[in-house]
Amino acid sequence: MTDRYVVMGRPVAHSQSPFIHAAFARQTGQDMSYGRLECPADGFAATLRAFAADGGRGCNVTMPFKFDAWGLVHERTPRGEMAGACNALRLDAGHWLGDNTDGIGLLREVERNAGVALAGKRILLLGAGGAAAGVLGPLLTAEPAELVLANRTVERAVTLLDSHRAAVEARRTGRVELRAASLGDCGRGYDVVLNGTASSVSGAGVPVGPEVLAPGALAIDMMYGPAARPFVDWAAAHGAVARDGLGMLVEQAAEAFELFRGVAPQTAPVLAALRRHMDSGGT
């Protein structure tokens, strides 16, 4: 019997996860299907339970349900536990395992695909929601010199940073300078600027000014496709090396695929095929 997987969220019609996981399955010879499952705003838990009861083997979780997913699983990986949010669930019979693959996906996009080593860099991470929660811990393992978490509500950024300080100290990376800030007053001249706010999804403007970009900075929007275009265009217009989140999407999907199937796929050919697919107007 073909094993079934889905991406769950609201909305998910735009999601490229089915394309990615279908490509991984062909590459690795896995008998599986992967679709989209949109959840009611207040119905994620019920939808997940129904999918699992009907034989679903696993799912990726996208906004706005990553925090909900964390609270529904029986066990979490260390990175899922630290993030306080899960984006990949393996639904074994009677035991659900939650993971967060966003951070490792972003690290691979930055350091392997973009060729930027994060050690000793100054990083500005925008937003303190599920996207930021997933990537903060792995970013700190790369030992930047400074990481500033900027959010519209500073208190939320402080809470998220505080939840990671003990882990930073345990890894003896305490020399990383951690600071929370408002979006309107978050400093200048960062080597890497990462947009994890909802501005891309909501169609709002770029939430910070160009002074946050050092000359030649790397600027990545964690969204992809048309949603990421305003931030990418803004960053490029101000001299940054600008990227959308498509590479991060493929890299985090590869980690989720390995969680689901126990085999690690190759990402480079799938990312190239996905860009061609999207450039041709594919959905």
N, C-alpha and C positions, 0 to 999 in steps of 0.2 A: 504494500500500500504506500502510495506517495505521501510523504510527510508534509504537513501544511504549516506555513509561517506567514505572518502579516506584519505590516507596519500599522500601528494604532496611534491615533491622534485626532486633532481637530484644528485645521483641516488637514487632509492627507491626499487630496486629489492631485496635488502638484508633486508628490513625493517620487523621487527617482529610485527609491530603495528596491522596488520590484525589478527594475532593469538591472541593478547592480547584483542582487542576489541570484537572479536567473543566470547572469554571466558567470558568477562564481560557481554555481551548480554545474553548468556545462563544462567549465574548466576542470573541475575536480571529480566529475562523474557522480554527483549526488542526485538521488531520486527525491526531489522535493518541489513544492510549488511555493510561491511567495506573492501575496496580494496586498491590497490596501483595505483597512477596516476603520471607517470613521466612527467616532464615539460621540454620543450626546454630551453636552457640556457637563452634566451631572451624572453621567452613566458609564464612566470608564471602568469601574470595578465590576459592574454587572456585565459589561461587554466582554471584559477579559475572562471572567469566570465562565461565561457561556462559550467562548471560543475554546477554552481549555477543556470544558466538559464535552465538547463536540470533537475532541481529538487533536486540537491544535498543539503543535510541539514547541512553539516559541514565537516571540514577537520582538520587534523594535518598537520603542515608545518615543514619540515626539511631543512637541509642545501641545497642550499645556499640562501633560499628565506625568512628567518624569518624577515629580515629588510623590504623587499618588502611587506610582508603581513601586517606589522604595518601601512604602508602608504595607504593601500587599504580599510581598514575597516571604518565603520561609527562611531563606539564607541569602546573604549578600557577599560578593567578593570584597576584598579589602578596599579596592578603589570605588566600588559602589557604596560601601559603608561610609567612606570618607566624604564622598560627594554629597551624600544625603539625597541622592536622586539616581534613578536607574533608567537607562535607555535600551537595555537588552535583557530579555527575560527568557530563560530556558524552562519550559513547562513540563518537567518530568512528572510522572504520575504521583500525586500526593506530595510533591516537593518542588517548589518554584525557586529558581536561583536567579538573583538579580545582579546585573553588572552595569558599569558605566564605561563605555568605550570612547566617549567623546574626547577625553583628555589625551589618550594615546593616539587617537586619530589626528588631533591637532598637532601634537608633537611631531608625528611623522610627516605631516604636511609642511610644517615649518622647517624642520631640520633636514629631512631627506628630500622632499620634493622642491622646496624653495631654497634649500642649501644655506640656511641661516642657523648657526649654532646659538643657542640661547644663553649659554654660560656667560656670566658677566654682563649681560645686556640689561637695559632698562625697558620694562614692559608695562604698558597700560592696557588693562582689561576693562572693557566697558560693559556694565550690567552686572547684576547680582542675582539673576534668576537661575533657572535650571541649566542653561548653557554654561554660564560662568561656574556654577557649582561643579559641573562635570569636568571642567578643564583646569580648575585652579590647582588641585593637588599635583597632577602630572607636570604642570608648568613649573611648580616649585621644585620638583625633583631635578629639573634641568639646571638649577642653581643660578638663576639670574642675579644680578647685583641688586635690583630693585623691582618690586611688582606693586603697582598702584591699582587698586580696584575702585573704579568710579561708578557711582550709581546715582540716580535721581534722588533716592532716599538713602542718605549716608548711613543711617542706622542699620539698614539691611546689609550694606557692604561690610560694616564693622562686625556684624554677627557672623557673616560667612567667613571672614578672615579669622576671627577668633576660633572658629571650629577647626581651622587648619593649623593653628600655631603649634599645638602640641606635637602634631605629626612632623612638622618642620624641624622642631627641636630634636625629636627622636631620631631623625635621619641626619642630625648634625649639620643641617643647612641653615642654622640660625643666623648666619651672616646675611641672609637675604633680607633686605629691608622691605617690610610689608606696611602698606598704608592704605587707608580708606579715604576717599575724597568724593566731592560732589562732581557732577558732570560739568558744571560751570567753572570749577576751580580745581583742576586735576593736574596742573603742572605743564611743563613744556619739554620738547626735544626728546621724545622717546624713540628708542631703536625699533620697537615692535608695538603696534597698536592693533588690538583685537576687539572687534565689535560683536558683543554678545547681547546687545540690547534688543528690545522688540521694535526698534525704530524701522528696521528693514521690513518686517512683516506688516506693520501698521501703516507704512507709507510716509512716516514722519521724516523730517530732515535729519541730517547727520547731527548727533547730539553733542559734538565738541567742535572746537575751532581748530584751524590748521596749525596753530602754534604747538599742538601736541606732537607733531611729526618732526623728527630730526631729518636732516637732508638724507635722502635715499632710504628712509625708514621702510620697513615691511609693514603693510597694513592689510589685514584680512578681515572680511566680513564672514561670520560663521554661517550665514545664509548663502544661497546660491540662486542662479537664474535671475529673472527680472527683479526680485526683491533685493538682491545685493547690489544691483547696478548703481543706485545713487551713491552709496558709500564708496564703491570701487572707483567710480568716475571722479568723485571728490578727492579721494586720496591720490589718484594719478595726476589730477590737475595741480596738486600741491607738491609734486615731486617725489611721491612715495612709490615703492614697488607694490602695486595693488593686486590682490587676489581675492576671488570669492571663496565660498566654503565647499566647492565641489570636491576638491582633493581631500579635505577633512572628512567629507561624507563617505567617500570610498574607503578611506583608511579606517575609519571607525566601523564601517560595515564589515570590513575584513575581520576585525577582532570579534564582532558579533557572530559572524559566520563560523569562525573557529569555535566559539562558545557553543553554537548550535550543533555543529557537525563534527568537531574534533579534527578538522583539517584546515590549514592556513592557505588561502588562495593568493595568487599573484595580483597585485593591485594596478601596476602600471598599464597593462593592456586594457583593463576594464575602465580605468579613468580616461584613457585616450578614446575608447569606444563611446563612453558616455558623453564626452564633449562633442564628438561628431554627431551623436544622436540628438543632443540638445540644440546644436547649431543648425540642424536640419528641421527643427521645429517639433521634434518628438516629445511625447509626454509619457 
